[in-house]
Amino acid sequence: DTAVSQTPKYLVTQMGNDKSIKCEQNLGHDTMYWYKQDSKKFLKIMFSYNNKELIINETVPNRFSPKSPDKAHLNLHINSLELGDSAVYFCASSQDVGANVLTFGAGSRLTVL
Amino acid sequence: DAKTTQPPSMDCAEGRAANLPCNHSTISGNEYVYWYRQIHSQGPQYIIHGLKNNETNEMASLIITEDRKSSTLILPHATLRDTAVYYCIVLRNTGNQFYFGTGTSLTVIP
């Protein structure tokens, strides 16, 4: 009964490949997010969706394309992977767009070789 | 949103209270203080938040100074499982552009 679940937990791939990370929340929340945590441990927001609509896009390369088929799911697709994309990606959700209490998933560690 | 300053690391003996300080001298009147923590290899976890009154929940207490320029998160009886990085974040209660800084790495020592 995990609240925010991400798959896969680990992903190792070659430069230039395309990969996806999936996220699902069973909290009934309206808003979902993707965060990136780099090797220096800084957590930075990438995207935010409210009820399937994009509301935040933080200067992320257009190789990253989030997709929200419904408000319980927010997937992240990455094209033409680069070494610098190696990081831990966290999905999160909140009750609504104004809420600042976020529930995070366990993270997906992406390693690009 | 206001910037916060936290010590990079702290130790605490198991069973004792852990007091984690945070300075936010540029906080404005409509900004809240939020605390999250990140246990190794896990996602961040919400702990508590407050505006100007002290707050307490099952996890911790939050003490905010009268001028609101600093606050302290108190874990009353630290356990080994409280070893984590603790983030103090100041935000308006309308937006949700969280920026997690470097936080304080708390080590609870047996």
Backbone of each chain as ProteinMPNN parsed JSONL, in Angstrom:
{"seq_chain_A": "DTAVSQTPKYLVTQMGNDKSIKCEQNLGHDTMYWYKQDSKKFLKIMFSYNNKELIINETVPNRFSPKSPDKAHLNLHINSLELGDSAVYFCASSQDVGANVLTFGAGSRLTVL", "coords_chain_A": {"N_chain_A": [[0.834, -1.199, 0.0], [1.959, 1.197, -0.794], [2.343, 4.706, -0.874], [3.369, 6.569, -2.798], [4.697, 5.313, -5.588], [7.492, 4.319, -7.477], [8.905, 3.154, -10.512], [11.559, 1.974, -12.615], [13.523, 1.061, -9.675], [16.236, 1.081, -9.913], [18.275, 1.945, -12.672], [20.324, 1.287, -15.293], [22.061, 2.381, -18.064], [23.109, 2.987, -21.482], [24.748, 5.836, -22.918], [22.842, 7.919, -25.056], [20.658, 6.286, -25.279], [17.055, 5.812, -24.863], [14.895, 6.195, -22.115], [12.391, 5.374, -19.627], [10.738, 6.4, -16.623], [8.404, 5.394, -14.272], [5.626, 6.603, -12.337], [3.322, 6.356, -9.707], [0.59, 7.354, -7.684], [-1.401, 6.656, -4.838], [-2.904, 8.261, -3.256], [-4.922, 9.937, -3.853], [-4.28, 12.483, -4.55], [-4.096, 15.691, -6.225], [-1.909, 16.866, -7.446], [1.257, 16.309, -8.903], [4.815, 15.647, -9.013], [8.141, 15.846, -10.415], [11.382, 15.46, -9.197], [14.899, 16.078, -9.253], [17.823, 14.684, -7.946], [21.089, 15.42, -7.639], [24.613, 14.435, -7.746], [25.717, 15.953, -5.758], [23.777, 16.052, -3.954], [21.795, 17.978, -4.069], [18.391, 18.774, -4.273], [16.234, 19.343, -6.87], [13.415, 20.833, -8.325], [11.789, 19.597, -11.2], [9.47, 19.215, -12.829], [5.953, 19.925, -12.557], [2.691, 18.751, -12.226], [-0.764, 19.39, -12.343], [-3.695, 17.824, -11.892], [-3.37, 16.463, -14.372], [-2.385, 18.487, -15.947], [0.365, 20.424, -17.065], [2.124, 22.509, -14.874], [4.483, 23.519, -13.825], [7.607, 23.912, -15.259], [10.796, 23.558, -15.039], [13.224, 24.886, -16.566], [14.208, 22.589, -17.915], [15.939, 20.386, -20.079], [14.569, 19.711, -23.331], [14.736, 17.074, -23.896], [13.693, 15.707, -21.853], [10.582, 14.472, -21.147], [7.67, 14.751, -19.54], [4.734, 12.827, -18.799], [1.318, 12.675, -18.129], [-1.069, 10.522, -17.801], [-3.337, 10.283, -16.243], [-4.557, 11.717, -13.163], [-3.356, 10.249, -11.196], [-1.001, 9.263, -12.095], [2.298, 9.967, -13.182], [4.604, 9.998, -15.525], [8.029, 9.838, -16.567], [9.851, 10.463, -19.364], [12.928, 10.062, -20.973], [14.9, 11.146, -23.537], [17.69, 10.325, -25.667], [19.882, 9.909, -23.755], [22.297, 11.415, -21.572], [25.575, 11.622, -20.024], [25.415, 13.397, -17.882], [22.865, 13.127, -17.022], [22.749, 11.258, -15.126], [21.562, 10.493, -11.99], [19.475, 10.664, -9.035], [16.077, 10.286, -9.34], [13.169, 11.661, -8.122], [9.781, 11.109, -7.562], [6.856, 12.866, -6.54], [3.916, 13.787, -4.662], [1.158, 15.998, -3.966], [-1.653, 17.284, -2.115], [-3.006, 19.36, -3.466], [-2.42, 22.057, -5.81], [-1.593, 24.183, -4.281], [-0.598, 23.151, -1.985], [1.972, 22.442, 0.344], [2.868, 20.211, 1.572], [4.452, 17.502, 0.764], [4.434, 14.195, -0.506], [6.865, 11.874, -1.03], [8.228, 9.552, -3.411], [10.339, 6.58, -3.335], [12.465, 6.95, -4.943], [14.358, 6.798, -8.036], [17.224, 5.507, -9.22], [19.244, 6.559, -11.706], [21.732, 5.584, -13.885], [23.966, 6.566, -16.256], [26.03, 5.297, -18.669]], "CA_chain_A": [[0.0, 0.0, 0.0], [2.86, 2.333, -0.906], [1.609, 5.897, -1.258], [3.928, 7.017, -4.065], [5.602, 4.251, -6.017], [8.229, 4.586, -8.716], [9.621, 2.019, -11.091], [12.292, 1.04, -11.758], [14.301, 1.662, -8.599], [17.574, 1.272, -10.472], [18.291, 1.907, -14.131], [21.661, 1.498, -15.843], [21.881, 2.39, -19.505], [24.175, 3.611, -22.255], [24.51, 7.164, -23.51], [22.108, 7.921, -26.316], [19.415, 5.505, -25.181], [15.835, 6.446, -24.338], [14.371, 5.419, -20.999], [11.24, 5.948, -18.916], [10.51, 6.086, -15.215], [6.968, 5.514, -14.025], [5.244, 6.985, -10.985], [1.89, 6.247, -9.41], [0.235, 7.663, -6.297], [-2.738, 6.168, -4.466], [-3.359, 9.146, -2.181], [-6.005, 10.799, -4.316], [-3.764, 13.843, -4.704], [-4.291, 16.301, -7.539], [-0.676, 17.423, -7.989], [2.418, 15.414, -8.889], [6.07, 16.331, -9.313], [9.412, 15.149, -10.566], [12.558, 16.134, -8.682], [16.178, 15.45, -9.563], [18.859, 14.861, -6.919], [22.365, 15.135, -8.29], [25.649, 13.806, -6.911], [25.959, 16.821, -4.611], [22.599, 15.874, -3.096], [20.787, 19.028, -4.191], [17.108, 18.357, -4.839], [15.68, 20.439, -7.661], [12.185, 20.475, -9.001], [11.853, 19.567, -12.657], [8.133, 19.391, -13.384], [4.811, 19.767, -11.68], [1.44, 18.583, -12.947], [-1.957, 19.45, -11.533], [-4.816, 17.228, -12.613], [-2.882, 16.107, -15.704], [-1.903, 19.649, -16.703], [1.681, 20.911, -16.686], [2.093, 23.844, -14.291], [5.855, 23.969, -13.616], [8.641, 23.296, -16.077], [11.95, 24.33, -14.585], [14.377, 24.916, -17.49], [14.702, 21.234, -18.117], [16.101, 20.135, -21.521], [13.372, 19.093, -23.901], [14.896, 15.614, -23.959], [12.862, 15.19, -20.772], [9.17, 14.726, -21.438], [6.738, 14.128, -18.6], [3.396, 12.527, -19.327], [0.379, 12.347, -17.064], [-2.287, 9.987, -18.411], [-4.42, 10.625, -15.321], [-3.941, 12.457, -12.07], [-2.644, 9.339, -10.307], [0.232, 8.814, -12.742], [3.164, 10.94, -13.852], [5.758, 9.275, -16.019], [9.107, 10.693, -17.08], [10.571, 9.848, -20.463], [14.149, 10.798, -21.274], [15.491, 10.772, -24.829], [19.114, 10.61, -25.925], [20.475, 10.077, -22.429], [23.659, 11.928, -21.476], [26.213, 11.279, -18.751], [24.953, 14.323, -16.849], [21.517, 12.778, -16.56], [22.885, 10.326, -14.0], [21.051, 11.143, -10.784], [18.303, 9.991, -8.477], [14.867, 11.024, -9.69], [12.1, 11.425, -7.151], [8.417, 11.514, -7.838], [6.167, 13.293, -5.321], [2.553, 14.278, -4.885], [0.564, 16.797, -2.9], [-3.11, 17.288, -2.209], [-3.383, 20.247, -4.557], [-1.312, 22.862, -6.307], [-1.132, 25.112, -3.264], [-0.147, 22.437, -0.791], [3.414, 22.291, 0.46], [3.194, 18.945, 2.212], [4.654, 16.572, -0.339], [4.783, 12.806, -0.229], [7.844, 11.474, -2.039], [8.536, 8.153, -3.642], [11.637, 6.122, -2.832], [13.516, 7.378, -5.862], [14.852, 5.923, -9.11], [18.626, 5.874, -9.488], [19.596, 6.398, -13.122], [23.162, 5.655, -14.177], [24.222, 6.573, -17.695], [27.44, 4.923, -18.907]], "C_chain_A": [[0.872, 1.254, 0.0], [2.135, 3.54, -1.46], [2.049, 6.418, -2.625], [4.959, 5.97, -4.485], [6.207, 4.577, -7.367], [8.865, 3.294, -9.204], [10.348, 2.478, -12.354], [13.027, 1.773, -10.641], [15.733, 1.953, -9.066], [17.497, 1.119, -11.988], [19.701, 2.229, -14.594], [21.553, 1.372, -17.353], [23.035, 3.114, -20.179], [23.746, 5.001, -22.712], [23.757, 7.019, -24.817], [20.813, 7.135, -26.29], [18.259, 6.377, -24.696], [15.296, 5.57, -23.22], [13.192, 6.143, -20.352], [11.237, 5.514, -17.466], [9.024, 6.338, -14.952], [6.702, 5.874, -12.571], [3.733, 6.897, -10.838], [1.662, 6.621, -7.946], [-1.205, 7.229, -6.026], [-3.339, 6.997, -3.343], [-4.549, 10.004, -2.583], [-5.583, 12.246, -4.485], [-3.975, 14.363, -6.124], [-2.979, 16.673, -8.23], [0.476, 16.436, -7.834], [3.64, 16.142, -9.42], [7.159, 15.326, -9.693], [10.511, 16.047, -10.046], [13.795, 15.354, -9.108], [17.154, 15.73, -8.431], [20.184, 14.451, -7.519], [23.378, 14.582, -7.289], [25.988, 14.647, -5.689], [24.759, 16.853, -3.671], [21.6, 17.022, -3.142], [19.541, 18.461, -4.854], [16.501, 19.535, -5.576], [14.421, 19.979, -8.36], [12.39, 20.534, -10.507], [10.499, 19.939, -13.258], [7.091, 19.28, -12.289], [3.563, 19.686, -12.548], [0.294, 18.682, -11.953], [-3.113, 18.91, -12.354], [-4.496, 17.031, -14.096], [-2.362, 17.296, -16.512], [-0.565, 20.139, -16.164], [1.564, 22.305, -16.093], [3.488, 24.37, -13.988], [6.765, 23.185, -14.55], [9.908, 24.104, -15.852], [13.149, 24.162, -15.518], [15.023, 23.551, -17.647], [14.852, 21.017, -19.623], [14.884, 19.412, -22.086], [13.564, 17.622, -24.225], [14.063, 14.935, -22.874], [11.411, 15.507, -21.078], [8.309, 13.993, -20.427], [5.408, 13.858, -19.281], [2.509, 12.086, -18.181], [-0.917, 11.844, -17.685], [-3.531, 10.217, -17.56], [-3.765, 11.202, -14.072], [-3.208, 11.562, -11.078], [-1.294, 8.897, -10.868], [0.978, 9.986, -13.369], [4.44, 10.22, -14.227], [6.774, 10.253, -16.588], [9.856, 9.928, -18.157], [11.776, 10.707, -20.799], [14.73, 10.258, -22.57], [16.981, 11.068, -24.843], [19.877, 10.879, -24.629], [21.929, 10.509, -22.502], [24.231, 11.565, -20.108], [25.669, 12.128, -17.602], [23.538, 14.049, -16.359], [21.56, 11.793, -15.402], [22.519, 11.044, -12.711], [19.999, 10.227, -10.177], [17.09, 10.871, -8.766], [13.758, 10.628, -8.72], [10.778, 11.939, -7.691], [7.774, 11.915, -6.513], [4.746, 13.702, -5.671], [2.13, 15.131, -3.704], [-0.932, 16.92, -3.166], [-3.603, 18.173, -3.352], [-2.218, 21.171, -4.86], [-0.789, 23.828, -5.25], [-0.549, 24.46, -2.037], [1.362, 22.28, -0.793], [3.815, 21.072, 1.266], [3.235, 17.904, 1.104], [4.949, 15.184, 0.197], [5.665, 12.327, -1.366], [7.873, 9.964, -2.199], [9.943, 7.836, -3.17], [12.781, 6.48, -3.764], [13.874, 6.317, -6.897], [16.257, 6.375, -9.466], [18.958, 5.533, -10.927], [21.099, 6.568, -13.284], [23.351, 5.541, -15.679], [25.714, 6.333, -17.92], [27.934, 5.411, -20.257]], "O_chain_A": [[0.581, 2.235, 0.685], [1.383, 3.414, -2.425], [1.221, 6.677, -3.499], [5.969, 5.774, -3.809], [5.525, 5.048, -8.278], [9.302, 2.456, -8.415], [9.809, 3.296, -13.099], [13.134, 2.998, -10.676], [16.348, 2.94, -8.662], [16.76, 0.284, -12.512], [20.217, 3.313, -14.322], [21.023, 0.387, -17.866], [23.839, 3.773, -19.519], [22.561, 5.296, -22.869], [24.012, 6.097, -25.592], [19.965, 7.293, -27.168], [18.441, 7.49, -24.202], [15.243, 4.348, -23.354], [13.02, 7.352, -20.507], [11.673, 4.415, -17.123], [8.469, 7.36, -15.358], [7.462, 5.495, -11.681], [2.975, 7.305, -11.718], [2.447, 6.249, -7.074], [-2.097, 7.406, -6.856], [-4.171, 6.515, -2.575], [-5.117, 10.715, -1.755], [-6.429, 13.138, -4.555], [-4.027, 13.598, -7.086], [-2.932, 16.784, -9.455], [0.649, 15.814, -6.786], [3.532, 17.113, -10.169], [7.106, 14.146, -9.346], [10.585, 17.227, -10.387], [13.749, 14.139, -9.298], [17.301, 16.874, -8.001], [20.389, 13.288, -7.868], [23.044, 14.299, -6.138], [26.489, 14.124, -4.694], [24.746, 17.61, -2.7], [20.658, 17.052, -2.35], [19.621, 17.759, -5.862], [16.276, 20.595, -4.993], [14.364, 18.882, -8.916], [13.08, 21.415, -11.019], [10.394, 20.85, -14.079], [7.299, 18.646, -11.255], [3.4, 20.461, -13.491], [0.364, 18.129, -10.855], [-3.466, 19.473, -13.39], [-5.287, 17.403, -14.962], [-1.939, 17.12, -17.654], [-0.382, 20.256, -14.952], [0.98, 23.194, -16.712], [3.662, 25.585, -13.901], [6.701, 21.958, -14.621], [10.072, 25.193, -16.401], [14.017, 23.334, -15.24], [16.238, 23.4, -17.523], [13.974, 21.427, -20.382], [14.252, 18.606, -21.403], [12.663, 16.984, -24.769], [13.763, 13.745, -22.961], [11.046, 16.67, -21.25], [8.223, 12.765, -20.447], [5.008, 14.56, -20.21], [2.886, 11.241, -17.369], [-1.775, 12.645, -18.056], [-4.639, 10.332, -18.083], [-2.54, 11.172, -13.945], [-2.506, 12.067, -10.203], [-0.529, 8.223, -10.178], [0.387, 10.867, -13.992], [5.253, 9.875, -13.37], [6.427, 11.347, -17.031], [10.427, 8.87, -17.893], [11.669, 11.929, -20.898], [15.016, 9.067, -22.689], [17.467, 11.944, -24.128], [20.444, 11.955, -24.442], [22.692, 10.054, -23.354], [23.5, 11.248, -19.17], [25.487, 11.637, -16.488], [23.073, 14.663, -15.399], [20.539, 11.522, -14.77], [23.097, 12.079, -12.381], [19.676, 9.17, -10.719], [17.093, 12.064, -8.462], [13.454, 9.451, -8.525], [10.681, 13.053, -8.204], [8.115, 11.359, -5.47], [4.42, 13.934, -6.836], [2.662, 15.011, -2.6], [-1.409, 16.694, -4.278], [-4.498, 17.792, -4.107], [-1.159, 21.078, -4.24], [0.365, 24.249, -5.329], [-0.057, 25.145, -1.141], [1.958, 22.011, -1.836], [4.987, 20.916, 1.609], [2.203, 17.484, 0.58], [5.623, 15.02, 1.214], [5.266, 12.367, -2.53], [7.588, 9.208, -1.27], [10.653, 8.707, -2.668], [13.948, 6.327, -3.402], [13.718, 5.117, -6.672], [16.458, 7.488, -9.952], [18.956, 4.366, -11.319], [21.667, 7.577, -12.867], [22.953, 4.554, -16.298], [26.554, 7.08, -17.419], [29.091, 5.182, -20.611]]}, "seq_chain_B": "DAKTTQPPSMDCAEGRAANLPCNHSTISGNEYVYWYRQIHSQGPQYIIHGLKNNETNEMASLIITEDRKSSTLILPHATLRDTAVYYCIVLRNTGNQFYFGTGTSLTVIP", "coords_chain_B": {"N_chain_B": [[11.334, 33.41, -2.459], [12.316, 33.085, 0.994], [15.756, 32.705, 1.969], [17.49, 30.044, 3.595], [19.644, 29.126, 6.334], [21.603, 26.548, 7.536], [23.418, 24.518, 9.9], [26.014, 22.412, 8.635], [26.39, 19.83, 9.691], [25.551, 17.691, 12.495], [25.817, 16.02, 15.653], [24.13, 13.709, 17.818], [23.346, 12.198, 20.895], [21.902, 9.012, 21.299], [18.57, 8.818, 22.456], [18.629, 11.299, 23.601], [17.542, 14.75, 23.277], [17.376, 16.122, 20.046], [18.348, 19.105, 18.68], [17.798, 21.097, 16.065], [18.965, 23.828, 14.385], [17.82, 26.653, 12.412], [18.361, 29.394, 10.363], [16.542, 32.098, 9.083], [16.544, 34.848, 8.16], [15.486, 36.634, 6.354], [12.844, 36.144, 6.073], [9.454, 36.583, 5.114], [6.217, 37.999, 6.004], [4.15, 36.269, 5.156], [5.232, 33.826, 4.819], [5.874, 30.415, 5.452], [7.567, 28.104, 7.654], [8.998, 25.132, 6.818], [9.853, 21.761, 7.541], [11.68, 19.051, 6.379], [12.951, 15.71, 6.077], [15.585, 13.518, 4.96], [16.24, 10.309, 4.877], [18.961, 8.11, 4.395], [19.157, 6.937, 1.082], [16.434, 7.086, 0.689], [13.302, 8.744, -0.15], [12.6, 12.257, 0.433], [10.964, 13.208, 3.505], [8.134, 14.623, 4.901], [8.08, 16.588, 7.874], [7.156, 18.676, 9.691], [5.464, 21.875, 9.918], [5.203, 25.475, 10.255], [3.909, 28.779, 11.036], [4.03, 31.106, 12.824], [3.476, 30.416, 15.415], [4.52, 28.023, 17.898], [4.781, 24.596, 17.051], [3.694, 21.209, 17.378], [3.94, 17.772, 16.673], [3.492, 14.222, 16.183], [6.012, 13.531, 15.439], [7.892, 15.59, 15.895], [8.859, 18.792, 17.376], [8.394, 22.235, 16.619], [9.983, 25.192, 17.043], [9.592, 28.558, 16.752], [11.162, 31.647, 16.619], [10.217, 34.782, 18.142], [10.581, 36.99, 16.443], [10.625, 35.658, 14.112], [12.894, 35.091, 12.67], [14.463, 32.929, 12.972], [14.435, 29.373, 13.605], [13.876, 26.279, 15.402], [14.093, 22.863, 15.096], [12.96, 20.22, 16.999], [13.73, 17.03, 17.966], [12.475, 15.008, 20.257], [13.385, 12.638, 21.59], [15.887, 11.273, 20.357], [16.439, 8.647, 18.029], [18.329, 5.931, 16.537], [17.284, 5.654, 14.039], [16.625, 8.182, 13.334], [18.757, 9.313, 12.135], [19.701, 11.275, 9.506], [19.42, 13.607, 6.73], [18.39, 16.833, 7.385], [16.13, 19.207, 6.276], [15.444, 22.607, 6.178], [12.988, 24.727, 5.067], [11.668, 27.62, 3.601], [8.6, 28.944, 2.708], [5.958, 30.519, 0.821], [2.52, 29.885, 1.463], [1.231, 29.195, -0.827], [2.418, 28.719, -3.288], [4.464, 26.073, -4.636], [7.124, 25.636, -5.177], [9.504, 23.985, -4.251], [12.78, 24.263, -3.077], [15.339, 22.438, -2.135], [17.995, 22.894, 0.004], [21.314, 22.379, 1.236], [20.95, 21.353, 3.772], [21.023, 19.878, 7.146], [23.102, 17.382, 8.237], [22.266, 14.984, 10.358], [23.593, 12.913, 12.784], [22.822, 10.261, 14.78], [24.119, 8.984, 17.66], [24.97, 5.872, 19.106]], "CA_chain_B": [[11.204, 32.784, -1.151], [13.451, 33.399, 1.85], [16.837, 31.743, 2.004], [17.727, 29.501, 4.929], [21.003, 28.709, 6.658], [21.64, 25.48, 8.525], [24.76, 23.934, 10.056], [26.122, 21.27, 7.725], [26.284, 18.536, 10.362], [25.406, 17.673, 13.949], [25.692, 14.712, 16.287], [23.255, 13.68, 18.985], [23.35, 10.893, 21.545], [20.622, 8.301, 21.265], [17.742, 9.05, 23.623], [18.634, 12.71, 23.959], [16.842, 15.617, 22.337], [18.165, 16.71, 18.96], [17.871, 20.46, 18.39], [18.378, 21.495, 14.782], [18.642, 25.239, 14.154], [17.705, 27.17, 11.044], [18.222, 30.839, 10.258], [15.8, 32.582, 7.901], [16.421, 36.248, 8.588], [14.76, 37.432, 5.354], [11.496, 35.598, 5.948], [8.412, 37.607, 5.082], [5.084, 37.707, 6.875], [3.254, 35.205, 4.684], [6.024, 32.624, 4.546], [5.885, 29.369, 6.457], [8.779, 27.316, 7.817], [8.765, 23.695, 6.651], [10.978, 20.851, 7.775], [11.656, 17.721, 5.783], [14.199, 14.979, 6.271], [15.856, 12.478, 3.976], [17.038, 9.191, 5.368], [19.807, 7.602, 3.309], [18.561, 6.098, 0.032], [14.982, 7.201, 0.664], [12.811, 10.049, -0.553], [12.364, 13.183, 1.545], [9.769, 12.951, 4.305], [7.636, 15.799, 5.611], [8.08, 16.458, 9.326], [6.314, 19.641, 10.392], [5.606, 23.239, 9.432], [4.567, 26.468, 11.1], [3.967, 30.174, 10.581], [4.651, 31.878, 13.896], [3.312, 29.727, 16.689], [5.209, 26.751, 18.016], [3.961, 23.475, 16.615], [4.151, 19.879, 17.801], [3.201, 16.605, 16.193], [4.023, 12.958, 16.712], [7.409, 13.362, 15.047], [8.813, 16.627, 16.345], [8.343, 20.116, 17.734], [8.99, 23.345, 15.885], [9.988, 26.424, 17.838], [9.897, 29.705, 15.901], [11.399, 32.825, 17.459], [9.163, 35.792, 18.036], [10.815, 37.804, 15.238], [10.526, 34.689, 13.006], [14.112, 35.039, 11.859], [15.098, 31.618, 13.121], [13.582, 28.338, 14.183], [14.563, 25.074, 15.848], [13.359, 21.599, 15.061], [13.354, 19.4, 18.133], [13.349, 15.623, 18.04], [12.598, 14.928, 21.72], [14.162, 11.472, 22.035], [16.437, 10.817, 19.082], [16.794, 7.242, 17.87], [19.27, 5.722, 15.433], [16.536, 5.815, 12.788], [16.5, 9.608, 13.02], [19.931, 9.737, 11.372], [19.185, 11.711, 8.21], [19.65, 15.016, 6.41], [17.19, 17.601, 7.72], [16.029, 20.406, 5.452], [14.568, 23.691, 6.599], [12.579, 25.414, 3.839], [10.708, 28.687, 3.861], [7.746, 29.059, 1.529], [4.584, 30.999, 0.913], [1.647, 28.713, 1.488], [0.437, 29.147, -2.056], [3.211, 28.074, -4.322], [5.067, 24.824, -4.204], [8.429, 25.435, -5.802], [10.462, 23.624, -3.221], [14.194, 24.127, -3.384], [16.026, 21.884, -0.982], [19.411, 23.266, 0.05], [22.205, 21.308, 1.673], [20.413, 20.763, 4.989], [21.902, 19.463, 8.241], [23.24, 15.935, 8.361], [22.212, 14.605, 11.774], [24.001, 11.544, 13.101], [22.478, 9.863, 16.143], [25.192, 8.081, 18.087], [24.498, 4.951, 20.17]], "C_chain_B": [[12.478, 33.005, -0.348], [14.486, 32.301, 1.809], [17.017, 31.268, 3.44], [19.173, 29.1, 5.085], [20.948, 27.686, 7.767], [23.071, 25.009, 8.708], [24.857, 22.678, 9.198], [25.963, 19.914, 8.422], [26.157, 18.713, 11.867], [25.376, 16.23, 14.408], [24.748, 14.822, 17.469], [23.312, 12.275, 19.579], [21.948, 10.291, 21.517], [19.867, 8.522, 22.573], [17.685, 10.491, 24.081], [17.841, 13.506, 22.929], [17.817, 16.138, 21.287], [17.534, 18.052, 18.619], [18.56, 20.964, 17.131], [17.97, 22.93, 14.476], [18.547, 25.579, 12.673], [17.541, 28.686, 11.113], [17.506, 31.208, 8.974], [15.49, 34.043, 8.141], [15.626, 37.098, 7.592], [13.33, 36.945, 5.156], [10.472, 36.731, 5.933], [7.154, 37.088, 5.789], [4.202, 36.549, 6.447], [4.006, 33.918, 4.357], [6.046, 31.689, 5.746], [7.264, 28.724, 6.521], [8.389, 25.839, 7.74], [10.039, 22.931, 6.981], [10.672, 19.51, 7.11], [12.949, 17.019, 6.196], [14.342, 13.907, 5.195], [16.791, 11.463, 4.611], [17.756, 8.587, 4.165], [19.041, 6.653, 2.387], [17.027, 6.092, 0.045], [14.584, 8.577, 0.148], [12.622, 10.95, 0.649], [11.022, 12.91, 2.204], [9.387, 14.224, 5.029], [7.662, 15.557, 7.116], [7.036, 17.369, 9.946], [6.421, 20.983, 9.693], [4.869, 24.189, 10.36], [4.725, 27.863, 10.534], [4.624, 31.048, 11.645], [4.48, 31.241, 15.268], [4.145, 28.453, 16.707], [4.252, 25.625, 17.663], [4.571, 22.178, 17.124], [3.294, 18.829, 17.119], [3.901, 15.356, 16.704], [5.512, 12.774, 16.382], [8.335, 14.344, 15.761], [8.065, 17.848, 16.847], [9.092, 21.154, 16.936], [8.839, 24.591, 16.731], [10.435, 27.55, 16.914], [10.059, 30.918, 16.8], [10.352, 33.886, 17.191], [9.325, 36.671, 16.795], [10.789, 36.949, 13.97], [11.794, 34.588, 12.169], [14.873, 33.734, 12.05], [14.107, 30.639, 13.737], [14.447, 27.15, 14.588], [13.616, 23.887, 15.741], [13.874, 20.75, 16.204], [12.803, 17.986, 17.972], [13.54, 15.235, 19.5], [13.445, 13.773, 22.238], [14.729, 10.805, 20.783], [16.755, 9.318, 19.126], [17.736, 7.113, 16.676], [18.58, 5.938, 14.087], [16.293, 7.275, 12.421], [17.734, 10.146, 12.309], [19.501, 10.026, 9.937], [19.701, 13.116, 7.925], [18.332, 15.751, 6.615], [17.209, 18.926, 6.968], [15.013, 21.376, 6.051], [14.251, 24.518, 5.348], [11.535, 26.456, 4.209], [9.922, 28.96, 2.591], [6.477, 29.813, 1.839], [3.672, 29.778, 0.844], [0.751, 28.643, 0.263], [1.197, 28.448, -3.167], [3.824, 26.798, -3.809], [6.387, 24.565, -4.904], [9.458, 25.216, -4.706], [11.87, 23.616, -3.779], [14.869, 23.642, -2.111], [17.491, 22.28, -1.058], [20.246, 22.1, 0.512], [21.75, 20.66, 2.967], [21.459, 20.51, 6.058], [21.912, 17.944, 8.305], [23.318, 15.588, 9.844], [22.623, 13.146, 11.918], [23.642, 11.277, 14.554], [23.433, 8.748, 16.549], [24.694, 7.179, 19.214], [25.123, 5.265, 21.523]], "O_chain_B": [[13.572, 33.102, -0.905], [14.163, 31.125, 1.641], [16.731, 32.002, 4.386], [19.851, 28.774, 4.111], [20.33, 27.911, 8.808], [23.867, 25.088, 7.772], [23.872, 21.955, 9.054], [25.463, 18.962, 7.824], [26.582, 19.718, 12.438], [24.969, 15.332, 13.67], [24.585, 15.895, 18.051], [23.324, 11.284, 18.848], [20.949, 10.988, 21.692], [20.442, 8.428, 23.657], [16.805, 10.871, 24.854], [17.512, 13.005, 21.854], [18.936, 16.542, 21.604], [16.345, 18.134, 18.311], [19.763, 21.227, 17.133], [16.785, 23.226, 14.324], [19.108, 24.9, 11.813], [16.684, 29.194, 11.837], [17.826, 30.691, 7.903], [14.333, 34.433, 8.304], [15.144, 38.172, 7.951], [12.682, 37.302, 4.173], [10.614, 37.717, 6.657], [7.048, 35.907, 6.121], [3.571, 35.909, 7.288], [3.471, 33.03, 3.694], [6.214, 32.112, 6.89], [8.035, 28.788, 5.563], [7.552, 25.366, 8.508], [11.149, 23.399, 6.729], [9.594, 18.933, 7.254], [13.913, 17.662, 6.612], [13.361, 13.455, 4.604], [17.97, 11.73, 4.846], [17.219, 8.558, 3.058], [18.38, 5.713, 2.83], [16.401, 5.197, -0.522], [15.424, 9.468, 0.023], [12.495, 10.463, 1.772], [10.076, 12.449, 1.566], [10.219, 14.838, 5.697], [7.317, 14.473, 7.586], [6.135, 16.905, 10.644], [7.373, 21.212, 8.947], [4.022, 23.773, 11.15], [5.563, 28.105, 9.666], [5.661, 31.662, 11.391], [5.263, 31.506, 16.18], [4.438, 27.876, 15.66], [3.056, 25.699, 17.945], [5.786, 22.058, 17.282], [2.078, 18.979, 17.002], [4.79, 15.429, 17.552], [6.184, 11.943, 16.992], [9.432, 13.976, 16.183], [6.84, 17.941, 16.765], [10.268, 20.986, 16.614], [7.733, 24.996, 17.089], [11.532, 27.502, 16.358], [9.205, 31.192, 17.643], [9.691, 33.887, 16.153], [8.337, 37.053, 16.166], [10.92, 37.479, 12.867], [11.761, 34.046, 11.065], [15.843, 33.478, 11.336], [13.087, 31.027, 14.308], [15.598, 27.031, 14.169], [12.489, 23.918, 16.235], [15.083, 20.579, 16.364], [11.596, 17.772, 17.858], [14.682, 15.14, 19.948], [14.152, 13.927, 23.234], [14.125, 9.89, 20.225], [17.266, 8.8, 20.119], [17.918, 8.057, 15.907], [19.212, 6.353, 13.116], [15.812, 7.573, 11.328], [17.76, 11.313, 11.919], [19.001, 9.144, 9.238], [20.34, 13.738, 8.775], [17.293, 15.349, 6.092], [18.188, 19.67, 7.023], [13.886, 21.006, 6.381], [15.166, 24.957, 4.651], [10.641, 26.208, 5.018], [10.5, 29.18, 1.527], [5.97, 29.769, 2.959], [4.019, 28.764, 0.238], [-0.352, 28.097, 0.315], [0.618, 27.652, -3.906], [3.696, 26.488, -2.624], [6.734, 23.419, -5.192], [10.173, 26.13, -4.296], [12.125, 23.032, -4.832], [14.952, 24.374, -1.126], [18.155, 22.033, -2.065], [19.925, 20.949, 0.215], [22.125, 19.52, 3.241], [22.625, 20.875, 5.907], [20.866, 17.305, 8.414], [24.319, 15.868, 10.503], [22.074, 12.262, 11.262], [24.101, 11.981, 15.454], [23.541, 7.719, 15.882], [24.072, 7.653, 20.164], [24.833, 4.589, 22.51]]}, "name": "protein", "num_of_chains": 2, "seq": "DTAVSQTPKYLVTQMGNDKSIKCEQNLGHDTMYWYKQDSKKFLKIMFSYNNKELIINETVPNRFSPKSPDKAHLNLHINSLELGDSAVYFCASSQDVGANVLTFGAGSRLTVLDAKTTQPPSMDCAEGRAANLPCNHSTISGNEYVYWYRQIHSQGPQYIIHGLKNNETNEMASLIITEDRKSSTLILPHATLRDTAVYYCIVLRNTGNQFYFGTGTSLTVIP"}
